[in-house]
Amino acid sequence: MRRSCALCFPDPPVLEDRLVYAIEARDALLRSCFLIAPRRHVPSFFHLTDDEQLSMLLVLRDAERRMDKTLAPHRFRIEVVEGPHVHARLTPRHFGNRWWMRRRARQELRALPDRMLKDVGLRPDQVDEVA
């Protein structure tokens, strides 16, 4: 456990077992998703023990069942994010909810310095047309 790691000291878990926990993350773009993380501070999914990997998958399944009852999405997106503290993200997907992807792309393009936009042949006022 590292004091500087937010996943080592999470909000109260929504689902958990002795090796893994899940918290519900609220994000304006993603609406709601679950973060599933091992209790042990490990940077990669492949550095987890077999028991920790299995536990992550079981808690992921429980999170999917819970989210399916409350949100009824038509499918899910599962991401394993490696880094200082590996975690999986379970995000609900609904028909026609690609709006947030276009909005995020516009935000990221607007954040690029003008000279970078010029390198790819865009003016700042053209960002909304592209994304």
C-alpha positions, -999 to +999 in steps of 0.1 A: +000+000+000+012+034-009-001+066+007+001+085-025-021+059-044-058+066-045-066+030-052-047+018-021-071+039+000-104+038-019-139+050-011-159+024+007-162-006-017-195-015-033-184-051-039-154-069-024-137-100-013-105-106+006-082-099-025-102-074-046-127-046-043-150-026-066-159+010-062-185+029-083-168+058-101-189+088-112-177+106-143-196+133-162-186+117-196-189+081-186-220+085-165-211+056-141-187+028-141-171+003-117-134+003-109-122-032-098-088-033-082-066-056-062-060-047-026-023-052-032-004-024-050+006-041-083+014-023-116+003-050-140-025-076-143+002-101-152+020-095-119-011-106-099-013-140-084-037-165-100-060-161-071-060-123-075-067-126-113-096-150-107-109-128-079-108-097-102-128-116-128-154-128-103-159-093-088-161-080-124-189-105-131-207-094-099-204-058-109-218-065-144-248-083-129-254-054-105-251-028-132-273-048-156-301-047-131-299-010-124-289+005-158-299-022-183-272-013-209-272-032-242-235-041-236-204-033-215-169-021-221-142-037-201-107-021-198-077-033-178-057-002-170-021-009-161+000+017-143+010+023-107-020+003-095-036-020-120-074-019-121-103-029-145-130-005-155-165-017-164-185+009-183-221+005-195-228+011-232-262+021-245-275+024-281-265+058-294-243+069-266-213+078-287-220+115-281-195+115-252-168+101-275-173+130-299-174+156-271-142+142-255-124+142-289-134+179-294-122+188-259-088+171-266-084+187-300-092+222-284-065+215-259-038+211-285-016+241-291-023+260-323+010+250-338+002+213-334-032+218-352-013+236-380+010+206-384-020+184-392-036+210-414-063+224-391-072+258-379-086+261-343-120+271-357-122+238-376-120+215-345-158+212-342-161+202-378-136+173-375-148+156-343 
